[in-house]
Amino acid sequence: MREIDNQLNFPSFFSCKPGSLHSVVTCDLSINVHPCSASVDILLLLDGSYSIGKGSFERSKHFAGKLCDALDINPDRVRVGVIQFSSTPQLEFPLDSYLTKQEVKEKIKKIVFKGGSTETGLALKYILWKGFPGGRNSSVPEILIILSDGKSQGNIAIPAKQLKDRGTTVFAVGVKFPRWEELHMLASEPTEQHVLFAEHVDDAANGLYSTLTSSTVCSAVSPGCKIESHPCERKTLETVKELAGNYMCWKGSKRPNAVHASLCPFYSWRRVLIKHPARCYRATCADPCDSQPCHNGGTCVPEGLERYHCVCPAGFGGDASCAPKLSLECSVDLLFLVDSSSSTSLEGFLRYKAFLKRFIRAVLSKDSPANVGVAQYSNEVQIPVKVGEYKDVLSLVKSVDTMRFSGGGTFTGKALRYVTQHGFKSAPAFADVHDNLPRVVVLLTDSESQDPVVEAAKHTRGRGLFLIGVGSDFLRAELGDVTGNPKRTVVYSNPQDLFNKIPELQKKICSVDNCQSQSLDLVFALDASSGVGRENFLRLRNFVSSISLQFSINRDITQIGLVVYSSRARTAFALDAHITSSALLQAISQVPFLGGSASMGRALLHIHDDVMTVPKGARPGVSKAVVVITDGSGTEDAIVPAQQLRSNGVSVFIVGIGNVRRDTLLRIAGSPNYLIHVSSYDDLHSYKDFIIERICEEAKRPVNLCKPNPCLNEGVCVLRNGSYRCECQGWEGPHCESSKAH
């Protein structure tokens, strides 16, 4: 028996565990890589006899389930069936019963141990007589996998040979302490590849898989791997006869009544666990991460022999290899102001440089409309990278890399005043910087300012610059003073957390762009009824003023009109009435409170007929939006006129304050995307940035040049080649504005 055991080889197939970055790694079990996907019928023959026992029968089921992981179970590819045998064979389920791997595994788990004698020969004859239950025609290969301890009570040689002669491939898997000679008799040639040991589940499952994939039945070669043998061992339980000693025993008598005693040897029989050396096989495979497929600082995590996934840093992950997923598509002049003082330290300065380089790689591309520059400060201010000086990402990153730590005091206020005056000046080297782009300063600091910063920041913001502050959490208050708006601060809890803030910073930079470069006709409709009240109406006026400050007011970009309403609607000022922000704010401050009941429907109808029209200042081909702010009263007549405005190309936003009937306002808005609910008048300013963001999203949508109709006197607007023309009846001129009678 030992001689036979020593000759057995157990081919096994293993998958990779990560080693060093550039090393070939040793691999462990992975039978789910390259599963057998050929058309093949596999019948499992489970020994359920008492000699196996219930415990080993459960191990056989575990092995069978493990084996299913190596098979692509599908009605058109691998089919699996199970027969349990003991005194008689019992079909557990045929090959065509279950269609998926999970179904087969679940059914195997539920098989109940039968018990009985080990009639392996009878089970083989059953298969010879019945065939593979639920199998396909003879053109599909048949594989029989017998899980047994090889202690059959009947003859197995003849039926085993008949099965193999008719083309069935037979694997014999030893369970518990098997009789190896019998398993060899059952298995196909070469037996070293078809006799396995179920107690070593991994080796046995892999040995079976390796044999299948190296044959013509299921050919699946794993590239980049080579199989190498290694010493292993299997165990058998053998009965050993040992001399226990010599004892007095009766030998018989030559005459009556005479006892003849003598010493007799006594033997004991002991079951001994014996280890048998063997050869197993494992594959050494190239790590799929050796080629360093993850870019931009991503970490490669292997998944088996060929697959991997990348764990990408913030701002990356646009594809599987950590390409940038963000994009600075807003048109801004952007200047980073980096603290290079002794308080921030060399380590902090280098961290900011690394953050800048990662931010640039993550959000900039050759097509990005943003112009980027970098300044650094301590006692003095330097601008090593002027705004818009570099258009390609590589050159910009190299320039940031050349920046050197300066040390010294932290004079943030002085730095803000300097970049306000000198940070955005156009020069021939970067003459394509447009003066009308929003100017954004991103302050990166890790230390409190040593000079007054509040007034300096107000001076900067007063010159039209947007300030965004990035710093440690303990600087939150000072950063809020600098930006003038807590929503324009980015704070991080620890040095590594800084790099996670790239998406948040990108969003804040682009939010300041708003609609400054986008043409927009915007009308506010304010509920001035008694239900709102005079005090709350003044809050609405101030809210409209604060929103208006975020837009560039002129004939070419943004026009704002205002309507107030109670039972009737009144135009406070038309779209083209004011062409500067100061004039607009002055006009808003003079809008009167009306009182009385409310009718939102009349207000919307008034806007449709007398405000959003070309004669009253609306511009053809320009995005149009109406923002109605209401406490929810007087809305019954508003649904139809709101729909008329939308049909005419005008977006209608409804801002409901307080305890409003959401279902009614939703019908007026037409969609949840156009309904904004604010819990109280005190909370209204918290929604300012969100409302502006939604308005600007609408402003960037394509427009219909013929909505609203630019043609006067019932002229018909006709779209043509990206423009329009007016077909006039009884009138003439580009917009049918002149009577033919004159």
C-alpha positions in Angstrom: 0.0 0.0 0.0 2.8 2.4 0.9 4.5 1.8 -2.5 1.2 2.7 -4.3 0.7 5.8 -2.1 4.1 7.1 -2.8 3.5 6.9 -6.6 0.4 9.1 -6.4 0.7 12.7 -7.7 -2.0 15.3 -7.0 -1.9 18.1 -9.6 -3.3 21.2 -8.1 -4.0 24.7 -9.4 -3.5 27.8 -7.3 -4.2 31.5 -7.6 -1.9 34.4 -6.7 -1.4 36.1 -3.4 0.4 39.5 -3.7 4.0 39.4 -3.0 6.5 42.2 -3.5 5.8 44.8 -6.1 8.0 43.3 -8.8 8.2 39.6 -7.7 6.7 36.4 -9.0 4.4 35.3 -6.2 3.4 31.9 -4.8 -0.2 31.1 -5.4 -3.0 29.6 -3.3 -6.2 27.8 -4.1 -8.4 29.6 -6.6 -10.6 27.2 -8.6 -12.9 30.0 -9.7 -10.3 31.3 -12.2 -10.8 30.0 -15.7 -13.7 27.6 -14.8 -14.3 24.7 -17.0 -16.8 26.1 -19.6 -17.0 23.3 -22.2 -20.1 21.3 -22.9 -19.6 18.4 -20.4 -21.9 16.2 -18.2 -20.4 15.5 -14.7 -22.0 12.9 -12.5 -21.0 12.8 -8.8 -21.3 9.3 -7.2 -21.3 9.8 -3.4 -20.6 6.9 -1.1 -23.3 7.0 1.6 -22.4 3.7 3.4 -21.8 3.1 7.1 -18.1 2.5 6.4 -17.9 6.2 5.4 -19.9 7.5 8.3 -22.0 10.6 8.5 -19.0 12.9 9.2 -17.0 11.8 6.2 -20.2 11.9 4.1 -20.5 15.6 5.0 -16.9 16.2 4.0 -17.7 14.5 0.7 -20.5 17.0 0.2 -18.2 19.9 1.1 -15.7 18.6 -1.5 -18.5 18.3 -4.1 -19.6 21.9 -3.4 -16.0 23.1 -3.7 -15.7 21.3 -7.0 -18.7 23.2 -8.4 -16.7 26.5 -8.0 -14.4 25.2 -10.7 -17.3 24.6 -13.1 -19.2 27.0 -15.3 -22.6 25.4 -14.6 -25.0 26.3 -17.3 -27.6 24.3 -19.4 -25.4 24.8 -22.5 -22.1 24.2 -20.8 -21.4 22.1 -17.7 -24.2 20.1 -16.2 -24.0 18.3 -12.8 -26.0 15.5 -11.3 -25.6 13.4 -8.1 -26.2 9.8 -7.2 -25.8 8.5 -3.6 -25.0 4.8 -3.2 -24.8 2.4 -0.3 -26.8 -0.9 -0.4 -28.6 0.5 -3.5 -28.0 3.6 -5.7 -30.3 6.5 -5.3 -30.6 9.4 -7.8 -30.5 12.7 -5.8 -31.0 14.9 -8.8 -30.3 14.4 -12.6 -28.0 16.5 -14.7 -30.8 18.6 -16.2 -32.5 19.6 -12.9 -30.6 22.7 -11.8 -29.4 25.4 -14.1 -27.0 27.5 -12.0 -24.0 26.9 -9.8 -25.8 28.2 -6.7 -28.8 25.9 -7.2 -26.5 22.8 -7.5 -24.5 23.7 -4.4 -27.6 24.3 -2.4 -29.1 21.0 -3.4 -25.8 19.1 -2.6 -26.0 20.7 0.9 -29.4 19.2 1.5 -28.5 15.6 0.6 -29.2 13.3 3.6 -26.9 10.5 4.5 -28.4 7.0 3.8 -26.2 4.4 5.4 -25.9 0.8 4.4 -23.3 -1.5 2.8 -20.8 -0.3 0.2 -22.1 -1.7 -3.1 -19.9 0.3 -5.5 -20.2 -2.3 -8.2 -24.0 -2.2 -8.1 -23.9 1.6 -8.5 -21.6 1.3 -11.5 -23.9 -1.2 -13.1 -26.8 1.2 -12.5 -25.0 3.9 -14.5 -24.1 1.4 -17.2 -27.8 0.5 -17.5 -29.4 3.9 -17.0 -26.7 6.1 -18.4 -26.1 9.6 -17.1 -29.6 10.6 -15.9 -30.6 13.9 -17.6 -27.5 13.9 -19.7 -27.1 14.9 -23.3 -26.2 12.8 -26.3 -22.9 10.8 -26.7 -21.2 13.8 -28.4 -21.0 15.5 -25.0 -18.1 14.2 -22.8 -19.1 12.3 -19.7 -17.2 12.5 -16.4 -17.9 10.3 -13.4 -16.5 11.4 -10.1 -16.7 8.7 -7.4 -16.3 9.8 -3.7 -15.7 6.6 -1.7 -13.5 4.9 0.9 -12.9 2.1 -1.7 -14.2 -0.7 0.5 -16.7 -2.2 -1.8 -18.6 -5.4 -0.8 -18.9 -6.6 -4.5 -16.8 -6.8 -7.6 -15.9 -3.5 -9.2 -13.3 -4.4 -11.8 -15.6 -5.4 -14.6 -18.2 -2.6 -14.4 -15.4 0.0 -13.9 -13.6 -1.3 -17.1 -16.9 -1.3 -19.1 -17.6 2.4 -18.1 -14.1 3.5 -19.1 -14.2 1.5 -22.3 -17.4 3.3 -23.4 -15.5 6.7 -23.1 -16.5 7.8 -19.6 -13.6 9.6 -17.7 -13.6 8.4 -14.1 -12.1 10.2 -11.1 -11.8 8.3 -7.8 -11.7 10.5 -4.8 -10.6 8.8 -1.5 -12.7 9.7 1.6 -11.7 9.0 5.2 -9.1 6.2 5.1 -9.5 4.8 1.7 -8.5 1.5 0.1 -6.1 2.9 -2.5 -5.8 -0.2 -4.6 -9.6 -0.2 -5.3 -9.6 3.5 -6.1 -6.8 2.9 -8.7 -8.9 0.1 -10.2 -11.9 2.6 -10.5 -10.0 5.5 -12.0 -9.0 6.4 -15.6 -5.4 6.4 -16.8 -3.0 7.9 -15.9 -4.2 7.1 -12.3 -1.8 9.7 -10.8 -4.0 12.3 -12.3 -7.4 10.7 -11.6 -7.0 9.5 -8.0 -7.5 12.2 -5.4 -7.8 12.5 -1.7 -11.0 14.3 -0.4 -9.6 14.9 3.1 -7.2 17.4 1.4 -10.1 19.3 -0.1 -8.0 22.0 -1.7 -5.5 19.7 -3.3 -8.2 17.3 -4.5 -10.4 20.0 -6.0 -7.4 21.6 -7.7 -6.0 18.3 -8.8 -9.3 17.5 -10.5 -9.4 21.0 -12.0 -5.8 20.8 -13.3 -6.6 17.4 -14.9 -9.7 18.8 -16.6 -8.0 22.0 -17.9 -5.0 20.2 -19.2 -7.1 17.8 -21.2 -9.1 18.3 -24.3 -12.4 18.2 -22.3 -12.0 21.6 -20.7 -9.0 23.4 -22.1 -8.3 26.6 -20.2 -4.7 27.7 -19.9 -3.9 30.4 -17.4 -1.3 32.6 -19.0 1.7 33.8 -17.0 1.8 30.7 -14.8 3.9 27.6 -14.6 3.2 24.5 -12.5 5.9 23.3 -10.1 5.8 20.2 -7.9 6.3 20.3 -4.2 6.4 17.6 -1.5 3.2 17.0 0.4 1.7 14.1 2.4 -1.5 12.1 2.8 -2.6 10.1 5.7 -4.0 6.6 6.0 -5.3 4.6 8.9 -3.7 1.1 8.9 -4.1 -1.9 11.2 -0.8 -3.1 12.7 -0.2 -6.4 14.5 2.1 -6.1 17.5 3.4 -8.7 20.1 1.8 -7.9 23.4 3.8 -10.5 25.4 3.9 -14.2 26.4 1.3 -15.6 28.8 0.6 -19.0 30.3 -1.9 -20.9 28.2 -3.4 -24.3 28.0 -1.7 -26.5 25.4 -3.8 -29.6 25.9 -3.2 -32.8 27.8 -1.6 -36.2 27.0 -3.5 -38.0 29.7 -6.8 -37.5 31.5 -6.9 -34.9 34.3 -3.4 -33.7 33.4 -3.0 -30.0 32.3 -0.1 -29.1 30.0 0.7 -25.4 30.3 3.1 -23.4 28.3 4.0 -19.8 27.4 1.9 -18.5 24.4 2.5 -15.3 22.5 -0.3 -12.8 22.6 -0.8 -10.2 19.9 -2.7 -6.9 19.8 -4.1 -5.2 16.8 -3.7 -1.4 16.7 -4.9 1.2 14.2 -2.0 3.5 13.3 -2.2 6.8 11.4 0.6 6.7 8.8 1.8 9.6 6.7 2.6 8.9 3.1 4.9 11.2 1.2 3.5 12.4 -2.2 4.0 15.1 -4.7 1.5 17.9 -5.1 1.7 20.8 -7.5 1.2 24.5 -7.2 1.5 27.3 -9.8 3.8 30.3 -9.7 2.2 33.2 -11.5 3.2 36.7 -12.4 1.4 39.3 -10.2 -1.1 41.2 -12.4 0.0 44.3 -10.5 3.6 44.0 -11.7 2.9 46.2 -14.7 1.8 49.0 -12.3 -1.5 49.5 -14.0 -2.9 52.0 -11.5 -2.0 55.7 -12.3 -2.0 58.9 -10.2 -1.1 57.2 -6.9 -3.6 54.4 -7.1 -3.0 51.2 -5.2 -3.2 47.9 -7.2 -5.0 45.0 -5.5 -4.8 41.7 -7.4 -7.8 39.5 -7.9 -6.6 36.0 -9.0 -4.2 35.3 -11.9 -5.2 38.1 -14.3 -7.6 40.5 -12.7 -6.9 43.4 -10.4 -8.6 46.5 -9.2 -7.3 49.9 -8.3 -8.0 51.8 -5.1 -7.9 55.4 -6.4 -7.2 58.6 -4.4 -9.8 61.3 -4.2 -10.4 63.0 -7.5 -9.4 59.9 -9.5 -11.3 56.8 -10.7 -12.6 58.0 -14.0 -11.7 54.6 -15.3 -10.3 51.3 -13.9 -6.7 52.7 -13.9 -7.5 55.8 -11.8 -7.8 58.4 -14.6 -9.0 61.8 -13.4 -12.8 61.8 -12.9 -13.2 65.4 -12.0 -13.0 68.3 -14.5 -12.6 72.0 -13.9 -14.9 72.9 -16.7 -15.9 76.3 -15.3 -14.4 79.4 -16.8 -12.4 81.1 -14.0 -9.1 82.8 -13.3 -7.8 80.7 -10.4 -4.9 81.7 -8.1 -3.7 79.4 -5.3 -2.2 81.4 -2.4 0.0 79.0 -0.4 1.3 79.6 3.1 5.1 79.2 3.1 5.7 80.6 6.6 7.7 79.0 9.4 4.4 78.3 11.3 3.2 76.1 8.5 6.6 74.3 8.5 8.5 72.7 5.7 6.5 69.6 6.0 3.2 71.5 5.7 4.5 73.4 2.7 5.5 70.2 0.9 2.1 68.7 1.7 0.5 71.7 0.0 2.7 71.3 -3.0 1.7 67.6 -3.2 -2.0 68.6 -2.9 -1.7 71.2 -5.6 0.0 68.7 -8.0 -2.7 66.1 -7.3 -5.5 68.7 -7.7 -4.0 69.8 -11.1 -3.8 66.3 -12.4 -7.3 65.4 -11.2 -9.3 68.4 -12.5 -7.3 70.0 -15.3 -7.0 68.9 -19.0 -5.8 70.6 -22.1 -9.4 71.6 -22.9 -10.1 73.1 -19.4 -11.3 76.7 -19.7 -9.8 77.6 -16.3 -6.6 79.6 -16.1 -4.5 78.6 -13.1 -1.7 80.4 -11.2 0.2 79.9 -7.9 1.5 82.4 -5.3 3.3 81.7 -2.0 3.7 84.0 1.0 5.3 84.5 4.3 6.8 88.0 5.1 6.6 88.7 1.3 4.6 87.4 -1.6 5.9 85.7 -4.7 4.0 84.6 -7.8 6.1 81.8 -9.3 3.3 80.7 -11.6 1.2 83.5 -13.2 -2.4 82.9 -13.9 -2.8 81.4 -17.3 0.9 81.1 -17.9 0.7 77.3 -18.6 -2.0 75.6 -20.5 -0.7 72.0 -20.3 -0.9 70.0 -17.1 2.7 68.7 -17.2 4.3 72.1 -17.4 2.1 73.4 -14.6 2.9 70.5 -12.4 6.7 71.0 -13.1 6.4 74.7 -12.2 4.7 73.9 -8.9 7.5 71.4 -8.2 10.1 74.1 -8.4 8.6 76.2 -5.6 10.8 76.5 -2.6 9.9 76.9 1.1 10.7 80.4 2.3 9.9 80.5 6.1 9.2 83.6 8.0 6.1 85.3 9.4 2.5 84.5 8.5 1.2 87.8 7.0 -2.0 86.6 5.4 -3.7 90.0 5.3 -0.7 91.5 3.4 -0.7 88.6 1.0 -4.4 89.1 0.2 -3.9 92.8 -0.6 -1.0 92.0 -2.8 -2.7 89.3 -4.9 -5.8 91.6 -5.2 -3.6 94.2 -6.9 -1.0 92.0 -8.7 -2.3 88.5 -8.9 -4.5 88.7 -12.0 -2.8 91.3 -14.2 -2.7 90.3 -17.9 0.6 90.3 -19.7 1.7 89.4 -23.2 2.9 86.0 -22.0 -0.7 85.2 -21.0 -2.7 87.6 -22.9 -5.6 85.2 -23.3 -6.7 85.7 -19.7 -10.0 87.4 -20.1 -10.8 90.3 -17.8 -14.5 89.3 -17.5 -13.8 85.8 -16.0 -14.6 85.3 -12.3 -11.4 85.7 -10.3 -10.9 83.1 -7.5 -8.3 83.0 -4.8 -7.8 79.7 -2.9 -6.0 80.3 0.3 -4.1 77.3 1.7 -2.8 77.9 5.2 -2.2 76.0 8.4 -1.4 78.8 10.7 -3.1 81.9 12.1 -2.3 85.3 10.5 0.0 87.6 12.3 -1.6 90.7 10.7 -5.2 91.9 10.5 -6.9 89.6 7.9 -10.6 90.6 8.1 -10.4 94.0 6.6 -7.9 92.8 4.0 -10.3 90.0 3.0 -13.2 92.5 2.7 -11.0 94.7 0.5 -10.3 91.6 -1.7 -14.0 90.6 -2.0 -15.0 94.2 -2.6 -12.8 94.2 -5.7 -14.9 91.3 -7.1 -12.6 88.5 -6.1 -14.0 85.2 -4.7 -12.2 83.8 -1.7 -12.1 80.1 -0.8 -10.2 79.1 2.4 -8.5 75.7 2.9 -7.0 74.8 6.2 -7.0 72.8 9.4 -10.1 72.5 11.5 -8.8 74.8 14.2 -8.6 77.6 11.6 -12.3 77.3 10.7 -13.3 80.6 12.3 -10.5 82.6 10.6 -11.2 81.0 7.3 -14.8 82.0 7.6 -13.7 85.6 8.3 -11.6 85.5 5.1 -14.2 84.1 2.8 -17.1 85.9 4.3 -19.2 82.7 3.8 -18.7 79.5 5.8 -19.8 77.6 2.6 -16.6 78.8 0.9 -14.3 77.1 3.5 -12.8 73.7 3.2 -11.4 72.3 6.5 -9.6 69.0 7.0 -9.2 66.9 10.2 -5.7 65.5 9.5 -3.0 65.8 6.9 -4.2 62.8 4.9 -7.8 64.1 4.9 -6.6 67.2 2.9 -6.2 65.1 -0.2 -9.8 63.8 0.2 -11.0 67.4 -0.2 -10.2 67.7 -3.9 -13.7 67.0 -5.1 -15.2 69.4 -2.6 -12.7 72.2 -3.5 -13.4 71.6 -7.3 -17.1 72.1 -6.6 -16.7 75.2 -4.6 -14.4 76.8 -7.3 -16.9 76.2 -10.0 -19.9 77.3 -7.9 -18.5 80.9 -7.9 -18.7 80.9 -11.7 -22.5 80.7 -11.5 -24.0 82.4 -14.6 -21.5 85.1 -15.0 -20.6 84.1 -18.5 -24.0 82.7 -19.4 -26.8 84.9 -20.8 -29.9 84.8 -18.7 -33.3 86.6 -18.4 -34.4 86.1 -14.8 -37.7 87.3 -13.2 -38.5 87.2 -9.5 -42.1 87.1 -8.5 -42.6 88.0 -4.8 -45.8 87.3 -2.8 -46.5 90.7 -1.3 -49.9 89.7 0.2 -51.1 90.0 3.8 -50.4 86.3 4.3 -46.7 87.0 4.0 -46.7 90.2 6.0 -44.7 93.4 5.7 -41.7 92.2 7.8 -41.3 88.9 5.9 -41.7 90.8 2.6 -38.7 92.9 3.5 -36.8 89.7 4.1 -37.8 88.6 0.6 -36.5 91.8 -0.9 -33.2 91.4 0.9 -33.0 87.8 -0.3 -33.5 88.9 -3.9 -30.8 91.6 -3.5 -28.3 89.0 -2.2 -29.0 86.7 -5.1 -28.7 89.5 -7.6 -25.2 90.2 -6.4 -24.0 86.9 -7.7 -24.8 87.8 -11.3 -23.1 90.1 -13.8 -25.9 92.6 -14.6 -25.6 94.0 -18.1 -27.3 93.9 -21.5 -25.2 91.0 -22.7 -25.1 88.6 -19.8 -27.8 88.8 -17.0 -31.0 90.8 -17.0 -33.3 90.7 -13.9 -36.9 91.8 -13.7 -39.1 91.9 -10.6 -42.9 91.3 -10.2 -44.8 91.7 -6.9 -48.3 90.4 -6.5 -51.3 90.1 -4.2 -54.7 89.9 -5.8 -53.2 91.7 -8.8 -49.7 91.6 -10.3 -47.5 94.6 -10.7 -44.2 95.0 -12.6 -41.7 96.6 -10.2 -39.2 96.9 -13.0 -38.8 95.2 -16.4 -35.9 93.0 -17.6 -34.1 95.8 -19.4 -34.7 98.5 -16.9 -31.4 98.3 -15.1 -28.0 97.6 -16.6 -25.8 97.8 -13.5 -25.8 96.0 -10.1 -26.0 99.3 -8.1 -29.1 100.5 -10.1 -30.7 97.1 -9.7 -30.1 97.0 -5.9 -31.5 100.5 -5.6 -34.6 99.5 -7.5 -35.2 96.4 -5.4 -35.0 98.4 -2.2 -37.9 100.6 -3.3 -40.3 97.8 -4.2 -43.5 98.4 -2.1 -45.5 95.9 0.1 -49.0 95.5 -1.3 -51.1 93.6 1.3 -54.5 91.9 0.5 -55.1 88.3 -0.8 -52.7 86.5 -3.1 -53.2 85.2 -6.6 -50.1 83.4 -8.0 -51.9 82.5 -11.2 -52.4 86.2 -12.0 -48.7 86.9 -11.4 -47.6 84.1 -13.7 -50.1 85.1 -16.4 -48.8 88.7 -16.1 -45.2 87.5 -16.5 -46.2 85.4 -19.6 -48.1 88.3 -21.3 -46.2 91.4 -20.2 -42.7 90.6 -18.8 -41.1 87.6 -20.6 -41.8 89.2 -24.0 -39.5 90.7 -26.6 -41.2 94.2 -26.5 -40.6 94.3 -22.7 -36.9 93.5 -22.9 -36.7 89.7 -23.1 -33.9 88.6 -25.5 -34.4 86.0 -28.2 -32.2 82.9 -27.8 -31.4 83.6 -24.1 -32.2 81.2 -21.3 -35.2 82.3 -19.2 -36.3 81.5 -15.7 -38.9 82.7 -13.2 -38.5 82.3 -9.4 -41.7 82.6 -7.4 -41.3 83.0 -3.7 -44.5 82.3 -1.7 -46.0 81.2 1.6 -48.3 78.9 -0.4 -51.5 80.9 -0.4 -53.5 81.8 -3.5 -52.1 79.0 -5.6 -55.3 77.5 -6.9 -55.2 79.4 -10.2 -51.5 79.0 -10.9 -51.2 75.5 -12.6 -52.3 76.5 -16.1 -50.2 79.8 -16.5 -47.2 78.0 -15.1 -47.6 75.4 -17.8 -47.9 78.1 -20.4 -44.6 79.6 -19.3 -42.9 76.2 -19.5 -44.3 75.6 -23.0 -42.9 79.0 -24.0 -39.4 77.9 -23.0 -39.3 79.5 -19.5 -38.2 77.5 -16.5 -40.5 78.0 -13.4 -39.0 77.6 -9.9 -41.4 77.6 -6.9 -39.8 78.5 -3.5 -42.4 77.6 -0.8 -41.8 78.9 2.7 -43.3 77.4 5.9 -46.3 75.1 6.1 -47.2 74.9 2.5 -49.2 72.3 0.6 -46.4 70.5 -1.2 -48.7 68.6 -3.6 -50.3 71.8 -4.9 -46.9 73.5 -5.4 -45.5 70.4 -7.1 -48.3 70.6 -9.7 -47.4 74.2 -10.4 -43.6 73.5 -10.5 -44.2 70.5 -12.8 -41.4 68.5 -11.3 -39.6 68.0 -7.9 -36.5 69.5 -9.5 -38.2 72.9 -9.7 -39.8 72.9 -6.2 -37.7 74.2 -3.3 -39.2 74.0 0.2 -37.8 76.2 3.0 -39.0 75.6 6.5 -39.0 79.3 7.6 -38.1 82.8 6.5 -35.1 82.7 8.8 -33.7 79.7 6.8 -34.2 81.3 3.4 -30.6 82.6 3.1 -29.3 79.1 3.7 -30.8 78.1 0.4 -29.3 81.0 -1.6 -26.4 79.0 -3.0 -28.6 76.1 -3.9 -31.2 78.3 -5.7 -28.4 80.0 -7.6 -27.0 76.7 -8.6 -30.3 75.4 -9.9 -31.0 78.6 -11.9 -27.5 78.4 -13.5 -28.0 74.7 -14.4 -31.1 75.8 -16.3 -29.3 78.7 -17.9 -26.8 76.3 -19.4 -29.4 74.1 -21.1 -30.0 74.5 -24.9 -32.6 77.2 -25.8 -35.2 77.4 -28.5 -34.6 80.7 -30.4 -38.3 80.9 -31.1 -39.4 80.7 -27.5 -40.7 83.1 -26.5 -41.7 84.3 -29.9 -39.4 87.1 -31.0 -41.7 88.1 -33.8 -44.2 90.9 -33.2 -47.7 91.5 -34.5 -48.5 87.8 -34.8 -45.5 87.1 -36.9 -44.5 83.4 -37.1 -40.9 82.4 -35.9 -39.2 79.9 -38.1 -35.9 78.1 -37.0 -33.3 78.0 -39.7 -29.6 76.9 -39.7 -29.1 77.7 -36.1 -30.9 81.1 -36.3 -34.5 82.2 -37.0 -36.5 84.4 -39.2 -40.0 86.0 -38.8 -42.7 85.4 -41.4 -44.9 88.6 -41.2 -48.5 89.2 -42.3 -49.2 92.9 -43.1 -46.0 93.9 -41.3 -42.3 94.0 -42.2 -38.9 94.3 -40.7 -36.7 91.6 -39.0 -39.3 91.2 -36.2 -42.4 92.3 -38.1 -42.1 95.6 -36.2 -43.0 98.0 -39.1 -46.4 98.4 -40.7 -46.4 98.1 -44.5 -48.9 101.0 -44.7 -46.2 103.4 -43.7 
